[in-house]
Amino acid sequence: MTLLPTLTGVGRLTGDPELRFTQAQKAVVSVSLAFNSRRLNKQTNEWEDGDTFFVRGTAWERLAENVAETLAKGMEVIVTGDLRTERWEKDGQKHERPALLIRSIAPNLAYSVAKVSKDAASQQNGGQGGQRTAQQGQQQRRSGPPPQDDPWAVDNAQGYSAEPPF
């Protein structure tokens, strides 16, 4: 994994956030993001889409749980994170793709309205920024078995592990 520059930009979620838990009970969420260079054509007075950059973003622990609870497919977000290149080998073939380690993410208020409140863990601990246990979050959010192509799923009986595929 090679660290690249920090990205700050406005993108759109192309799918709902996917929340999972590692064997160590740490929350991790994956979001697929699309960034494009949309601009107004002054001759036709219509919007035109330019190139699109797709990237898979990952957030951990409380940020992961808050993302899963707050964001949904189609939302425009403002995101900051560290760009990196994920590399892995599968069936003897080497693969790589861009990835984003998300440091902060929020809905773009230019196109939506948000009501900001402290998360449940902060309220339970008197606003001290306490942390909900991953096991509590897992019990509340987990629904059904993980997809078979999910490299983060933990199911040793079926051959899945918490180790990343890269």
Sequence and secondary structure as in RCSB ss.txt:
>XXXX:A:sequence
MTLLPTLTGVGRLTGDPELRFTQAQKAVVSVSLAFNSRRLNKQTNEWEDGDTFFVRGTAWERLAENVAETLAKGM
EVIVTGDLRTERWEKDGQKHERPALLIRSIAPNLAYSVAKVSKDAASQQNGGQGGQRTAQQGQQQRRSGPPPQDD
PWAVDNAQGYSAEPPF
>XXXX:A:secstr
 EEEEEEEEEEEESS  EEEE TT  EEEEEEEEEE  EEETTTTEEE   EEEEEEEEEHHHHHHHHHH  TT 
EEEEEEEEEEEEEEETTEEEEEEEEEEEEEEE TTS        HHHHHTTTS     HHHHHHHH  S   TT 
TT   GGGT  SS   
